[in-house]
Amino acid sequence: MGKAKVYFTKEITPEAMIRMYQAMGVELPGKVAVKLHSGEVGNQNFLRPDLMKPVIDHVKGTIVECNTAYEGKRNTTEAHLETMKLHGWADIAPVDILDAEGELELSIPEGQKIRKNYVGKSIENYDSMLVLSHFKGHPMGGFGGALKNISIGLASSHGKAYIHGVGDVNNFWNSDHDSFLESMADASKSILDLFGEKIVFVNVMKNMSVDCDCCSVAEDPAMADIGILASVDPVALDQACLDLVYASDDPGRDHLLERIESRNGVHTVEAAEKISVGSREYELVEM
């Protein structure tokens, strides 16, 4: 696969979000799902609606999420919708919890660890998808970006357990770690197959805690904000974000890298490239 273009700006504003979407040169057709992270109740680092609203309006999108597979304020549709209201998402756009009415099984013929993925059933109602991801650390994945947002993020509650358990929902917390990362890569492949060229990705490198937005008690960020990146290739996009962290001279960089490296975070990107989700080779285009 050839080099993907990854667009980059240091400006983190609502206006810049629209510019980065437009830089990709893709007009998403039909009914547009906008996948983002609702943020667990108590989390202080999740990206706020005011940053996202203009680009969501631009594509006339519906905010989509799926329920979690663990205790919290997002593990049932009722609780998740309350969280969406509490965090202001329901004020800026329609909200759809995709697995409220069950799940849809997607096939992954090329899967390295799992050959099927369970996503929220209502994903069938959308023609295209804008993926707005908060790039930051993660307690299990090392980091969270575009690939995690479309794999774990779009999986139903049961599907999340299936990915974590590498095909065995009863092995949620005890599966082989690299196999879990490869399962996330496999699941991301099923989403790319589903939407084809009608899915694009924006990563925001802001509030980069070592913890995910899924943590109700998260560590404050130690590293300064970097910017916004966008690409039609989620592998190139996540790789570019990792490279920008490595290239930074910020004193908090090593703290974030310790989290990423201790969880072998790059392996998700490696595994996704291996099954042609995208390419780690990219051209960074600074805007």
Secondary structure, 3 states (H helix, E strand, C coil): CCCEEEEEECCCCHHHHHHHHHHCCCCCCCCEEEECCCCCCCCCCCCCHHHHHHHHHHCCCEEEECCCCCCCCCCCHHHHHHHHHHCCHHHCCCEEECCCCCEEEEECCCCCCCCEEEEEHHHHHCCEEEEEEECEEECCCEEECHHHHHHCCCECHHHHHHHHCCCCHHHCCCCCHHHHHHHHHHHHHHHHHHHCCCEEEEEEECCCCCCCCCCCCCCCCCCCCCEEEEECCHHHHHHHHHHHHHHCCCCCHHHHHHHHHHCCCHHHHHHHHHCCCCCCCEEEEEC
